[in-house]
Amino acid sequence: MGFPYDEASWSAVDGAMFMGSGTTMPGMYTAIAAGICVLVLIYGQASEMRKARQFD
């Protein structure tokens, strides 16, 4: 798999330059990452609540 352009210049690039562009995969990866972030925030908040209850 070589370089997809004849010249090594940014002016030759005319679109997205990552695998999966033009498909649903970038959106799926974004949705999966957003879900993981929400889960981490929920877990972190629950952990902080348990620690804060020790001081009441």
Secondary structure as the mmCIF struct_conf table of DSSP 4:
data_model
#
loop_
_struct_conf.conf_type_id
_struct_conf.id
_struct_conf.beg_label_comp_id
_struct_conf.beg_label_asym_id
_struct_conf.beg_label_seq_id
_struct_conf.end_label_comp_id
_struct_conf.end_label_asym_id
_struct_conf.end_label_seq_id
BEND BEND1 PRO A 4 GLU A 7
HELX_RH_3T_P HELX_RH_3T_P1 TRP A 10 ALA A 12
BEND BEND2 GLY A 15 GLY A 15
BEND BEND3 PHE A 18 PHE A 18
TURN_TY1_P TURN_TY1_P1 MET A 19 GLY A 22
BEND BEND4 THR A 23 THR A 24
HELX_RH_AL_P HELX_RH_AL_P1 MET A 25 ARG A 53
TURN_TY1_P TURN_TY1_P2 GLN A 54 PHE A 55
#
